[in-house]
Amino acid sequence: MTQPLRLLLSAYQCGPGMGSVSQIGWHWYSRLAQRLPTTLVTHIRNREALLAAGAPLPGSEIIYMDTEWFAGPLYRLAARLFRQSEHAVFLVSSADFYVYDAAALRELKRRRVAGADWDIVHAVTPVSPMAATRLHCLGRPVVLGPWNGGLGKPAHFPEIMQADAAWLYPVRKLGGLVDALAGSSRHAAAILTATEATLHSIAPRYRSRCVPMLENGVDLTVFTPAPWPEPPGPQQPLRLIFVGRLVPFKGVSMLLEAVQRVKDVLPIRLTIVGSGPLEAELRAETTARGIADQVRFITANLAPAQVAAEMQTAHLFCLPSVRESGGAVLLEAMACARPVTAVMFGGPAEIVDEAVGRPLPATGREAVVSGLVTVFHEVAAQPEAWRERGEEGLRRVQERYGWEAKVDAAVALYQRLAATDES
């Protein structure tokens, strides 16, 4: 009988309940460990969450890398410099990945000398082309990604981007230089790319090795469909929901303005699930706009099942983010059979169409606000058509975006690469 492939999984961010990218790392690890003998390499900051989740899982081992001597001071400095922009904090503090990767390579080489070995190496987080790993130096086929990057800056939202410290975005271009020096793409057996922007950010000579795969997946055991609420009408308000960090580029202020514009002609309720540096400002804006009775904030750290329950109470999921690389929250709402509306820039442009909801033009604040107002009126006037959009979104997620389908595709790729490496 053929022995199962031995997998080395590098997930710098990995742990349930620790943020979207860490959740991605956890899904890869927890599912692959059920399929293959898996060695997980991850940062020591993830240990508490992993232990609480029962890790190491059967059939796996975990190697923790401790670079807190570098990561801690760097993060604290970035957090002081960029108080409103979590994205800027991430960009600066992500330099720790290279320290982590170098430490991991040293430790894994030491273990190889002691007799350990693997057939396939897969680096799953960070999900950015800036994450140039040197694990190809172990001499095994390396899979990178899914990466999601290469996204430009939206041209029509200058105030939002200024608040998000967008002047730092060109720093990402240094990732190409680091990648060239590290040889990450040059030596990769496969590069999983989430979007067209990501594909075009990779040097043309390496694109033949690219395999399309969205970095996000949906846990279909948690985000489950529920009957649509009673259609909106005079006695039943239109129920909207937003889920995400309260940071500038998420565009929540535009959603509040749209609610203000319709509140006197259409019963409406908005639930905002999330926290962040703009929380106090957005609460104040809600009061100033006279919509405090229409808007509910949930800033507690909800478990995924609780988020799903909130989504299931809504008629429509709204994501007015002007620079969204991925769009996992859209897929989760679709898995709950809810129609979605989002700004057509980045990841949402490859998820949302008229079959599952409504794409909003990325041509400025007024276009987004007016588009949202139009959608609100349409959902109220044509509830059955919008319920059907939610059903179509559910079908699409079940066919394309469930985690089991993603892991099936990854394991099949490993097998092809391992067979090629042996021949």
N, C-alpha and C positions, 0 to 999 in steps of 0.2 A: 504494500500500500504506500502511496506517495506521502511523504511527510509534509505536514502543513508548513507553510512559509513562516519563517521567524521574522517578526516585524520590529523595527526600531522606530518608535513614534516620538518625534520631537514636538512638544507643545509648550512653548514658553509661557503662554497663558492657558490655564486649564483648571477648571473647577466649577461646579454647579453654583449658581447664585452669585457669581462674582463679576457679572457684566457679560455683554453679548459675545465678545471674542473668547473670553474664558469658557463660556457656555459651549461655543463651537468646539474648543479643544476637548471639553468633557464629553461631548457627544461622540467625537471621533474615538476617544480612548475607550469609553464605556461600551461602545458597540463593537469596535474592532477586537477588544479583548475577549468577546464572546466567540469570535471567528478564528483568531490566530493567536499563537504564542506571542505576546506583546511586551516589549520593554518600553516604558514611557520615560522620557527625559523631560523634566519640567523644572520651573523655578521653585525655590524653597518657599516663597510666599504663598504658593498654592497648597502647601501641605495640610494646613488645618482643614480647609474645605474638602480636600480629597479624603482625608481620614474620616471626616464626619459622614462622607458619602459611602464609606465602606471600602475604600481603596487601601492597598492594592487589590484589585478585583481578581477572582480566580483565573489562573492561567496567565498572570501578568506580574511584572515587577516594576517598581518605580525608582528612578534615580533622580534625586533632588540636587539642583545646582544652587549654591548660595553665592550671589553677587550683591547682597544687600549693602555691603560696604561701599559700593558704587551707586547702586540704584536708589537707595534711600535718600542720600543728600541731593542727588540729581533731581529726583521728583519734588522734593521740598522746595528747591530753588525754582523749578519751573512753575509750581503752584503759586509761589509768591509773585512771580513775574507776570503770570497770565491768569488773573483771578476769574475772569468771565469766560475764558476760552479753554474748555477741556481739550479741544482738539490741539491747540498749541501746546498744552501741557503734555499731551501724548507724544507729539512730534519730538519735543526736547527729551523727554524721559525715555523714549524708545531707543536711545543710544545704548542703553544697558543691554539690549539684545545681543549686540556684538561681543560684549564682555561675557555674557552667558554662553553664547555659542562657542567661543574660544575655550571656556572652561569645560563645556560639555565634550568638545572634541578631545581634549587632553584626557578626561576621565574615561571616555569610551575607548580610546586607543590603549589606555592602561588595562582595561578589562579585556580587550582583544588579546593582548599579550598573555593574560591570565587564562585564556581559553574561551571567553564568550564570543559569540558571532551572531550575525543577522543576515537575512537574505535580501531584505528591502528596507530602505530608509525613507520615511515620509515625514516632512516638516510641515505641520499644519497651521501653527500659529507662531508669530503674528500673520495676519492675512494680507500682508502688504508686500509689494515687490521690493520694498526697502529691506525686507528681512533676508539679507543675503547670507546664507549659511555656508559653512565649509565642511559639512558632514560628508560630502563626496570624497573627502580624503580618507574615509574608511574603506573605499574601494568597492562599494556596493551600489546598485542602482538607486538613485534618489528621485523621489517625487516631491515637487514643491507645490504648496497651495492646498486648496484653492486660494489664489491671490485675488484681491480686489483693490485695485489702485489705478493710477494713471488718470484720475478724474481731474479735469481742469476746474477753473474758478468760474461760477456763473457770472455773466456780464451785467445782469440787470438788477442786482440787489446790492448796490455798493454799501449802504448803511449796515446791512446785516453782516456782510463780509468784513467790514471794518471792525465791527464789534467782536467778530470771531478771530481777530488777528490774522486775517488772510495774507498779510504781507509775509508771513512765515511759510506759506505753502510751497514756494519754490525750493525750500530746503529738501523737499522730497526728491528733487532732481539729483541730489547727491547720492541717492540710492542706486542710480545707474552706475556711478563711479565705484561705489562700494561693491556692487555686484560684479563689475568688471575685475576689480582687484581680487575679490574672493573666488571668482570663477563659479559662482552658484548656478546661474543660468547656463553657462558654457558646459558644465559637467552634468546637468540634470538629465535624467532619462525621460522625464515628463514634467510639464508645468501646467497645472490646472488653473484656468483663467475664468473669472466670474463674469466679466462683462467685455463688451467690445472695446471700451476704453482701456481696460487692463491689457487685452491682447495687443492693442496698438502701442502700449507703453513698453512692450518687450521688443528687443532688437530683432529686426526682420530675420536675421540668420538663425534665430532660435524658435521662430513661430511654428515651424513644422513639428515641434515637440509639444506644442500647446494642445490641451484637451479642454473643451468647455465644461465648466461645472460651477454653478453658483456656490459661493462660500457658505451661504445660509441654508439651513434645512429646517424642517418643522417636526416637532415631536407630535405625531398624530394621535398619541395616547393621551396627551394633555390638551392640545388645542383641537377640540372636537366640535362638530356642527350642533347647533341648537335651533329650534324653530324661530323664525323671524318674529320680533315683537308685533303686537297689534299695530296695524298700519297707522301712521301719523294722521291726525285729524284734529278737529276742534277740542276734543276731550283727551287726546293722546299726543303729547309733544313729539316732535322729531328728535330722536335720541342719537347724539353724535359721541364719538370717543376719539381721543388722541392718546397714544402711549409713546413715551420717549423722554429723553433728558431735556430739562428746561435750560437750553443753551441757545445762543443767538441763531445759528443756522437752521434750527428746527422750525422757525417761522411761526411760532404759536401766536404771536401778536396778530398776524394776518387772519388766523382763524377766529380770534376774539372779535376783530373788526367785522368779519362776515356775520357772526352771530348777532352783533349789535345791529347790523343793517336789516335783519329779518325779524328781530324779536317782537316788533309791534304788529306784524302781519302774519306771523307763523309761530305757533307754540313750539319752543325749541329748548333742548337741554344738552349741555356739553359736559362730558366728564374728561378731565385731564389727569392721566395717570403718569406720575413721574416726579422727579425732583431735580434740583440743579441750581446753579448760581443766579438764575433769573426768576426764581420762585417769588420772592417778595415783589419784584418789579411787575410780574405778570398778575399777581393778586391785586396790586394797586391799580393796574390798568383795567382789570375787570370791574373794579369799583368805579373808576373814573368813567368808564363807558356805560355804566348803568345796567350791567348784566350780571351782577353778583347773584341774583336769584336764578339765573339760567346756567351758571357755571359751577361745577363741583370739582375741587382739587383732591386728588388722592396722592399724597406724597410719601406714604409709607412704602417700604421695600416689599412689594407683593411677590409671593411665589408665583411661578408660571401658571399654575392652576387657577390662582386668584385673578391673574390678568385675563386668562381665558374667560372666566365667569363674567368679568366686567365687559369684555368684548361682546359676549352673547346677549347682553341687555340692550345693545345699540342697534340702530337701523343702518348706520353708516360709519365706516372708519375713515378718519381724515389724517393725512400726513402732509402738512404744508412745508416740509423741509426743502430748503433750496439747494442743499448740497449733500445728498444722501448716497454714499458709495454703494450700499447694499440694499436693504429693504426687508430684513427678516420679519419686522413687525407687520408688514403688509401681508406676507405669506401666512403669518399666524392668524391675522384677521380673516383671511380668505379660508383658512382651515376651519374657522368657526362659521363659515357660510355667510360672511358679511361682505357686501360690496365695499370697494375702497376707492378713494380719490387721493391723488398725489401729484406733486409737481414733476413735470417731465424733464428731469435732469438726473444723470447718474443711474444708479440701480433701479429706481422706480420706473424709469423710461423703458426698461426691459421686462417689467412685471405687469404694469397696469395698462390696460386698453379698454375700449368700449364694451368688450364682452364681460369684463369683471368689475367695471366701475367707470371712472372718468379721469382721464389725464388732464392736468391743468397746465396752461402755458407757462414756461419759465421766462416770461418777458417783462417781469416787474411786479411790484406789490399790487397795483391796481388790477392787473390781469388775474392774479391769483385770487384776490378777494372777490372780484366779480364772478370768477369761475366757481368759487365755493358757493356764493349766493345762488347762482343758477342751479347748481347741483341740489342745494337744499330744497328749492322750490320743485324741482323735478321729482325728487324722492317723495315729497308730500303729494304731488299730483299723480304720479305713476308708480305707486308702491309695488305693484305686482312685477313690473318690469325690473325694478331695482332688486326685488327679492330674487328674481331669476339670475341677475348678475352675481349675486352672492352664491347661488348654487353652482354657477359656472366656475367661479373662483375656487370653490371647494373641489370640484372635479379636477381642475388643473393642478392644484396642490397635491392631491392624492396621487396623480399620475407622475408628477415631475419632481416634487420637492420634499417628499418624506425622507427622513434620515435613513431608513432601511434601504431605499432605492439608491441613495448616494453611496452607502457603504458597499452595496452589491457591486456598483460600478467600480469603486476603488479596488476591491478585492480582485475583480476580473482584470483590472489594469496591472496590479501587482503580479498576477500569474503570468500575464503576457511578458512583462519586463523580465521576470525571473527566468522564464524559458529562453528569452533572447540572450540573457547574460550567460546562460549555461552553454549555449550553442557556439 
